[in-house]
Amino acid sequence: MSTIYCIIKGVVREMEKTKVRNKKRKNKSKGFSLLMILLIVLSGIFFAQRYYKESLGAMNIDNPSDIKVIIPESSSTTKIAEILYKEGLIRSPLIFKYQVRSKGVGNKLKAGEYILSNGMTLDNIIDSVIKGGKSQNTVRFTIPEGYELRQMAEKLSKEGIVDKERFLKLVSDKVNFENEYPFLKELNEKQSLEGFLFPSTYEIFVDATEEEIISKMLKEFQKVYEKDVEPKLKELNLTLNEAVTLASIVEREGKVDEERPLMSGVFHNRIKKGMMLQSCATVQYVLGERKERLTNEDTSIESPYNTYIHEGLPPAPISSPGEASLIAAVNPADTDYLFFVLTGDGTHTFSKTYQEHLNAKPKK
């Protein structure tokens, strides 16, 4: 019996030891689990704070663009958040709703038509939607390709969009905008913005200032310049002013986009050979009118812009070139052509020699 007792006692002792070990193991496991949960919670808080901070910022601060947004009547905060998210103006509908609620402005958001920018912060967007009224009053205007500054001023003045004299004064010297648009610093001192206000259709607030309108047009020019013109300047050994000046002549001479690279090639070839450009468009710029036929007296008028009596390019652009002309100016066609003449259907006949040029006849 004593032997059985000893065995039972030993088994009980081992069971107690095992129980203690299991308890310690469970305590360690429980401690580890609690630590992991704590780390997960802290990580969640960190990423939540980071996400919240990022959601407050602008979607595209480096290259912002305007986006037209329509918020229907009786739209809830949730609906407005969905619209803004779909248009790429906010990162998170949830954060938008949280921010609106924390500001206590949920009942102040207004329906209407807005022009918002993806360069605006979340708070800027909320403030704009609160203001409402201003963004519902917009106007559109169009500047045709090839327009001169004086023509822009006259058109916008007649449409009641700008004060003509103030507009002309602001665009008369690049210094007024070169801090905002550094590419203008490459131009000559006191050079005007002729050629650098991009022709297009714009939508602005009805009470937009002349400065805001000019800035909007310069911003559109900058986009095309950085994408299609600037990368080619060193390759062609051209300055920004020279490239845009050439583009402005191509714009005024050309009627069909497909011909613009050929025209550019002709002018590049003439410059290389030291020939005068003999562009009628430059003389028309001097005259201040677009005469269908120029006289010998017209082509003899003294002006640095008259390419019939002065070699090379004029000192500055003669019009606002569109995208096709800007691209053509820095991507001239590889051709031997030195002449072109307008034909009856709006296209041109291109020639390599002066005799071929004289023999070229308009199409009927």
C-alpha positions, 0 to 999 in steps of 0.5 A: 500500500505504501508503494501505491501511496508513494506513486499516487503522491508522486503523480499528484506532485507532478500534476501540480507542477504541470499546473503551475507550468501551464499557468506560467505559460498562459500568463506569458501568452496572455502578456504577449497577446496584450502586447500585440493588441497594444501595438496594433492599436498604436499602429492603427492610431498612427496610420489613422492620424497620418491618413487624416492629415493627408486627407486635409491636404490638396490632391494635386498641389504641384500641377493644380487644375480647375474642375467644374462641380455641380451640387444638386439642391437638397444634397446631404453632406454624404452626397456632397462628399461622394460628388467631390470624391468622384471628381478627384477633389478630396481623398476621403468622403469619411474625412470630409463628413468628419471635418464638416461635422467638427466645424458644425457647418453641415447645414451651411453647405450650399447647392450650385455650380462650382469651379474648384481646384484640386490644388485646394485643401479640404478646408478651402473646399468646405469654405467654398461650398459654404460661400456658395453664391459666388461660385454659382455665377460664372461666365465663359469667354473664348480667345481665338488662336492668332489674336493679338493683345489689343484684340483680346482687350477689345473682345473682353471689354465688349463682353463686359469681362475686363476694363480695356485700359487696365487689361492693356496696362497689365499685359504691357510689361511681363514684370507684372506677372514674372514672379508668379510665372518664372518663365517670363523672366527669360523674356526681354526687359519690359517685354509685353505678354504678346504671344503668351496668353494662351488662346482657348475657352475659359470659365471664370467668376463674374467678378474675376479681376483682370489679374486673375484672368491674365494669370489663368491664361498664362497658366494654360500657356505654361502647361503647353510650354513645359510639356511640348516646347521647353524640352526642344529649345536646347536641341534647336538652340532657340530661346523661349522668346524666339520659339514663341515668336516663330510660333506666332508667325506660323499661327498667322500664316497657317490655315491648316494644322497639317501644314504648320510643321512645313511652314516652320521648316521653311522659316527654319531653313530661311533663318539658317541661310540668312534669308529674310523671312518675308512674312506678310503677317509681320507687316500686318502686325506693324500696320495694325490691320490684316490687309488681304494684299500688301503694297510695296509701300507696306512691305517697305515700312520701317519697323523691327517687325518687318521681316521684308527688310530685316533678317531673322525673327522679329523681336517678339511674338506678333500674336497668340499661337495655339498648341499646334503652332507652338509644337510646330515651331519646335518640331519643324518638318525635315524639308528643303522648301524655302517658299510657300504661297496661299492657294485658293482653297486655304492651303499652300503650295510649297516650293524649293526654288524661287522660280517654282514659287513664281510658277505656283498658282492658286487652286481654283 
